[in-house]
Amino acid sequence: MGTASEPREDARAFGNYIRSLRQNFYGRGKGKSLRQVAAEAGIPPSVLSRGERGLLDLRRPGYIERLAPALGVPTTVMKRVAHLVTHEDVVYFRTLRGAGGPWARLQQAADRLRGAPSEVVEALAAYAEFLAWRWEQQRAQKRTG
């Protein structure tokens, strides 16, 4: 059984996920401003800011349905991630920065998923497929643009 702080930590972890999507929307370190995403999602910037810091829980369906399109993520994927990302995941993935480059980090992350419930792996695979598709779209725009 969990502690009373777990829901807050899970909200903070999801807020970190939202911030990461926002800050890297156009590529690594090339993102949208908080005000831009808030305007596109139709929520006050103060709500988004508090949510990214874990002071307000953005995992509610109403927020997800507004934020997902503004961040370029399918709503169904974001809903799955909202209930899968934990504080421990955020801490773990932060430790992987600089640990042998992106492919080594990806392999370490995949190794960590051994034995995970199939719905967790499925949700992460769907999100990875989406990211690959978005990357291809960006590459195609650069070639034609």
C-alpha positions in Angstrom: 0.0 0.0 0.0 1.3 3.5 -0.9 2.0 6.5 1.1 0.0 9.7 1.1 2.9 11.4 -0.8 2.7 9.0 -3.8 -0.1 10.8 -5.6 1.8 14.1 -5.3 5.0 12.4 -6.5 3.1 10.9 -9.4 1.6 14.3 -10.3 5.1 15.8 -10.1 6.5 13.1 -12.4 3.7 13.7 -14.9 4.3 17.4 -14.7 8.0 16.8 -15.5 6.9 14.7 -18.5 4.7 17.6 -19.7 7.5 20.1 -19.2 9.9 17.9 -21.2 7.4 17.6 -24.1 7.0 21.4 -24.1 10.7 22.2 -23.8 11.6 19.8 -26.6 8.6 20.2 -28.9 10.7 21.2 -32.0 13.7 19.1 -31.1 16.2 18.8 -28.2 16.1 22.1 -26.3 13.9 23.8 -28.9 10.5 24.1 -27.4 7.4 26.1 -26.9 7.0 28.6 -24.1 4.8 27.9 -21.2 2.5 30.7 -22.2 2.3 29.4 -25.8 1.2 25.9 -24.7 -1.2 27.3 -22.2 -2.8 29.5 -24.8 -3.0 26.6 -27.3 -4.5 24.3 -24.6 -6.9 27.0 -23.4 -5.8 26.8 -19.8 -4.3 29.6 -17.7 -0.4 29.8 -17.7 -0.5 29.6 -13.9 -2.3 26.3 -14.0 0.2 24.8 -16.4 3.1 26.2 -14.4 1.7 24.7 -11.1 1.0 21.4 -12.9 4.6 21.1 -14.3 5.9 21.6 -10.8 3.5 18.9 -9.4 1.5 21.4 -7.3 -1.6 20.7 -9.3 -2.4 17.3 -10.9 -2.5 17.6 -14.7 -3.4 13.9 -15.0 -7.2 14.7 -15.1 -8.8 13.9 -18.4 -9.9 17.5 -19.0 -6.3 18.8 -18.9 -4.9 15.8 -20.9 -7.5 16.4 -23.7 -6.4 20.0 -23.9 -2.6 19.5 -23.5 -2.1 16.5 -25.8 -2.9 18.3 -29.1 -0.9 21.4 -28.0 2.1 19.1 -27.3 1.7 17.0 -30.4 0.9 13.8 -28.6 -2.2 11.6 -29.2 -4.6 12.0 -26.4 -4.8 8.2 -25.9 -1.0 7.9 -25.5 -0.9 10.8 -23.0 -3.7 9.2 -21.0 -1.8 6.0 -20.8 1.4 7.8 -19.8 -0.4 9.8 -17.2 -1.0 6.7 -15.2 2.4 5.0 -15.9 5.0 7.7 -15.2 6.2 7.7 -11.6 8.6 9.8 -9.6 11.0 6.8 -9.6 11.0 6.8 -13.4 11.9 10.4 -13.6 14.8 9.9 -11.1 16.0 6.9 -13.0 15.9 8.6 -16.5 17.7 11.6 -15.1 20.6 9.3 -14.0 21.0 8.1 -17.6 21.9 11.5 -19.0 25.4 11.3 -20.3 25.7 7.6 -19.6 27.1 6.4 -22.9 25.0 8.3 -25.4 21.4 8.0 -26.4 21.6 4.4 -27.7 23.2 3.1 -24.6 20.6 5.0 -22.5 17.8 3.5 -24.6 19.2 0.0 -24.1 19.5 0.6 -20.3 15.9 1.8 -20.3 14.7 -1.2 -22.3 16.6 -3.6 -20.0 14.8 -1.9 -17.0 11.5 -2.8 -18.6 12.1 -6.6 -18.5 9.2 -8.1 -16.5 7.1 -4.9 -16.6 3.4 -5.4 -17.2 2.5 -5.6 -20.9 0.3 -2.5 -20.8 3.3 -0.4 -19.7 5.5 -1.8 -22.5 2.6 -1.3 -25.0 2.1 2.3 -23.9 5.8 3.1 -24.2 6.1 1.4 -27.6 3.1 3.4 -28.9 4.8 6.6 -27.7 8.1 5.6 -29.2 6.3 5.0 -32.5 4.7 8.4 -32.3 8.1 10.1 -31.6 9.7 8.3 -34.6 6.8 9.4 -36.8 7.1 13.0 -35.6 10.9 12.9 -36.2 10.3 11.7 -39.8 7.8 14.5 -40.3 10.4 17.1 -39.1 13.1 15.6 -41.4 10.7 15.7 -44.4 9.9 19.4 -43.6 13.6 20.3 -43.5 14.2 18.6 -46.9 11.2 20.4 -48.6 11.3 23.6 -46.6 
